[in-house]
């Protein structure tokens, strides 16, 4: 009966979410039944004209009853809070071996790209039983990435990056929706997540045409947009080196420190005067309006590929590219027409079509 009322369960997070939902529903039903039962019993027992004892309870009994009822309520609240909070914290603890997928939302489509170059529109191919990390941003307005079967919902914001992860537990095709009103064709911002067996996923990857991975795209942008002219070793401009800084503390003016993560890199590109590295002049211009969100993600992937070990300084232009995506072939998937109906059959492996 429960299976008919609940949507399909197809991820680890969905199992936890359903347990919390069912547990809260049962607890609420028990409390509701208790309250209604007491109301009915008291209404009948103490109805007008009945001979029930209406004298007040002894003070000690009344006090113990109040303490017990209050303690039970507090215990239930703390337990529910711990249960739900532990599941929510786990939703933000991404496994280190997760496949990294970059998602860019725009009116009215989803664009995805894996770190090895896999590009899709309104589609996302992933292997079963493998954790997948999503790094998401929006090119225009607020969107919300929602896969009902995974119980995964995360807001996608302009000028910010949000993260989420999931691990699919069954193969199939699952609906991808936008659940934040984003304009005229919001209801048509549809897509699908296609979960495949690892062998089938590897075959699908090998059938796709090659293309630059995200880090190499960022390397090219890094040179084309003039970044290498200041940040490359031996540059005439006094600018901080980017080799080996990923996820390490960066000293800022005023004695502050910042972690060189995706948010810091993005802010440094769009608002370079806000967090100036100690010992350097604030001469970097803002690239707001000159780089779109996809290009910023590519440059961030390039800086990440340069590494995080301060003792190993890799040369800009020749980073050690790393990817958690299975397979060595860079791919681009067949594109779906934005707003087209979401079919319940996965796209067959075959030659890719560039959008």
Beta strands, then each sheet from edge to edge (+ up, - down):
strand 1: 99-106
strand 2: 109-114
strand 3: 119-121
strand 4: 123-127
strand 5: 131-138
strand 6: 143-147
strand 7: 152-156
strand 8: 162-167
strand 9: 172-178
strand 10: 190-196
strand 11: 249-251
strand 12: 257-259
sheet 1: 3+ 2- 1+ 5+ 8-
sheet 2: 4+ 10+ 9- 6+ 7-
sheet 3: 11+ 12-
end
